[in-house]
């Protein structure tokens, strides 16, 4: 919508981003990111609170402490925090892609994530066995070839 959310001349903090993201994406705190290769889900923004934006995201606070004091805070550089940070980035990218994709454009990444997926995400497009499919309604899918959608009668993927 062309709205400038941040003036590039001002320094931003996690609080600034918290205010914008919680305002724009109402379900971001409850959105689950599933991890491939093991039965696990991450809610990277669970419990995020604008009044305590840094402290309410343990993975962000750990990142910030390690960034400003690697030696004394090295014990916070854990795989759990890395996975949560990457899941947060993945989720934000998925929201952003959905925001910027026009109605006839793909709202999924060209290359599927090798680490994460979203179970309850409702994109307009999906991939299956290397094919790009457009979801036309709940029961019909269109096969996208050479930028044209072909209707598959009553087909489900």
C-alpha positions in Angstrom: 0.0 0.0 0.0 3.0 2.3 -0.3 3.0 3.2 3.4 6.4 3.9 4.9 6.5 2.1 8.2 9.9 3.3 9.3 11.9 6.4 8.6 15.4 5.2 7.6 17.0 8.0 9.5 15.9 6.8 12.9 17.4 3.8 14.8 14.8 1.0 15.3 14.5 -1.4 18.2 12.7 -4.7 18.6 9.9 -2.6 20.2 9.3 -0.7 17.0 9.0 -3.9 15.0 6.8 -5.5 17.6 4.3 -2.7 17.4 4.1 -2.9 13.6 4.1 -6.7 13.3 1.6 -7.4 16.1 -0.7 -4.7 14.6 -0.4 -6.0 11.0 -0.4 -9.8 11.6 -3.1 -10.5 14.3 -2.4 -14.2 14.5 1.4 -14.1 14.4 1.7 -15.0 18.1 -0.2 -18.3 17.6 1.1 -19.2 14.2 2.9 -22.5 14.3 5.9 -23.3 12.1 6.4 -27.1 11.6 9.9 -28.4 11.4 10.7 -31.1 8.8 12.6 -34.2 9.8 11.2 -34.4 13.3 7.8 -34.1 14.9 8.1 -30.5 16.1 6.3 -27.2 15.9 7.6 -23.8 16.9 5.6 -20.7 17.6 8.4 -18.2 17.3 6.3 -15.2 18.4 4.4 -16.9 21.2 4.0 -14.6 24.2 5.4 -11.6 22.3 4.4 -8.5 24.3 4.9 -4.9 23.1 5.5 -3.7 26.7 8.4 -6.2 27.0 9.3 -6.7 23.3 12.9 -7.9 23.8 12.4 -10.0 27.0 9.2 -11.7 25.8 11.1 -13.3 22.9 13.7 -15.5 24.6 15.4 -16.3 21.3 15.7 -12.6 20.4 17.0 -11.7 23.8 19.6 -14.5 23.5 20.6 -13.2 20.1 21.0 -9.7 21.3 23.0 -10.7 24.3 25.3 -12.9 22.2 25.7 -10.1 19.7 26.8 -7.6 22.3 28.9 -10.0 24.4 29.9 -13.2 22.6 32.3 -14.5 25.2 30.2 -14.0 28.4 26.9 -15.0 26.7 28.2 -17.8 24.4 26.1 -20.4 26.4 23.0 -18.7 25.0 24.0 -19.6 21.4 21.9 -22.8 21.4 20.3 -24.7 18.5 16.9 -24.1 20.0 17.4 -20.3 19.8 18.7 -20.6 16.2 15.7 -22.8 15.2 13.3 -20.3 16.7 15.0 -17.3 15.0 15.0 -19.1 11.6 11.3 -20.1 12.1 10.5 -16.5 12.8 12.3 -15.4 9.7 10.5 -18.0 7.6 7.1 -17.0 9.0 7.8 -13.3 8.4 8.9 -14.0 4.8 5.7 -16.0 4.2 3.6 -13.2 5.5 5.5 -10.7 3.4 5.2 -12.8 0.2 1.5 -13.1 0.8 1.3 -9.3 1.2 3.2 -8.5 -2.0 1.9 -11.1 -4.3 -0.8 -9.8 -6.7 -3.9 -11.9 -7.2 -2.4 -13.7 -10.3 1.1 -14.1 -8.8 2.5 -17.0 -6.7 2.1 -16.4 -3.0 4.5 -19.2 -2.1 8.3 -19.2 -2.5 9.7 -20.5 -5.8 11.9 -22.9 -3.8 10.2 -24.7 -1.0 11.9 -24.5 2.4 14.0 -27.5 3.2 13.5 -27.0 7.0 10.0 -25.6 7.6 6.4 -25.6 6.5 3.1 -24.2 7.6 0.2 -26.6 8.1 -2.6 -24.1 8.4 -1.5 -21.7 5.8 -3.9 -21.0 2.9 -2.0 -19.9 -0.1 -3.5 -19.4 -3.6 -0.8 -21.7 -5.0 0.9 -25.0 -4.0 3.4 -27.4 -5.4 3.1 -31.2 -5.7 5.6 -33.5 -7.3 7.4 -30.6 -9.0 4.2 -29.1 -10.4 2.8 -25.7 -9.6 -0.9 -25.8 -8.9 -3.4 -22.9 -8.4 -6.1 -23.4 -5.8 -9.2 -22.2 -7.5 -11.7 -23.3 -4.8 -11.7 -26.0 -2.1 -12.3 -28.8 -4.6 -10.8 -27.7 -7.8 -7.1 -27.1 -8.6 -5.6 -25.6 -11.8 -2.3 -26.8 -13.2 -0.1 -23.8 -14.0 2.0 -24.2 -17.2 3.8 -21.5 -19.1 2.0 -18.9 -17.0 -1.5 -20.3 -17.9 -3.8 -22.2 -15.5 -5.5 -25.3 -16.7 -8.6 -26.5 -14.8 -8.5 -30.0 -13.4 -12.2 -30.9 -12.9 -12.9 -31.7 -9.3 -9.3 -32.7 -8.8 -7.7 -32.8 -5.4 -4.0 -32.9 -4.8 
